Amino acid sequence: MAYQKLQAYRAAAVTPSDTADIPSVSTATGKNFGCVLYVGSTGNLKVETVGGDEVTLVNVNSGTFVPVQVKKVFATGTTVTNVIALW
């Protein structure tokens, strides 16, 4: 059976913004493949997915990993803090 490495190899704090995307570490193709998120506090998390969907995840618990390819965390509609991007 093949072993798939599921751990992140890069991490950075996210500053929520209604205009700026989370920087991509996969710029070789010129496309932003997004990242998954770690959320450090309880609250709502409004994101834009790599597919272009805007969604608010309501009542995300502290210490949660969000397994969605995200390219933006909105300031408006986001109440969680201590968000970390993982690639």
N, C-alpha and C positions, 0 to 999 in steps of 0.2 A: 504494500500500500504506500502510495506517495504521501509525503509530508508537505503540507502547505504552510508557509510561514505567515502568520496572521498579525504579527506585531508591527507597529509603526516604526519607521526608521528616522522620521523627522517630526518635530513638534514646535509650535509657536503659539503665543497668546494671541487671541482674536480681539480686535476692537470693533464692536458692532458699528455698522455704517449703512445708511440708506442708499449710498452711491457707489462705494468702493467694494470690489470683490476681494475675497481672501486671496493673497498672492499664491500662484501655483508653483510647485516645485518641479512640475513636469512640463517645462516649456519647450522641450525639444521639437514637438510637433506644432507648437503655437496654439495649442488648445488647452484650456483649463479643465483638468479631469477632476477637480475638486478635492475634498478631504472629508474625513469623518471627524466628529467632534466629541470632546469630553466636556461635560457641564459640571461646574463646581458648586452651584447653588440651585435651590428649587425655584421654579417659575416658568414663564412662557418663553419659547424660543421661536422666533420668526426667521425663516431661512428661504433662500432660493437654491433649488437643486441644480445640478449640472444640466438636467433636462429642461430647465426653465420654469419649473413649477414654484410658486410662492405658497408656502404653507406655514401655519403656526402650530407648533407642538405645544399643547397646553399641559401645564402642571408637570413638567419634567422634573424628576427627583434629582437632588444633589448626588454627585458621584456617578452620573449616568453617561454611558457611551452612546452616541447617536449614530447608528450604522447606515447613514444616508450620505451619498456623495453630494456635498454642499459646496457652493462657490461664494455664497454671501450670507452673512448674519446681519439682519436689519437692526438698526437702533430703535426704530419705531416698532413697537409690538413685542420687543424682547425685554424681559425682566430678569432673566438669569444673569449671573455674573461668573467670572473666572472660567471663561470658555477657552478651550485649547484646541487648536487645529492639529490633526494627526495625519501624516502621509506615510 
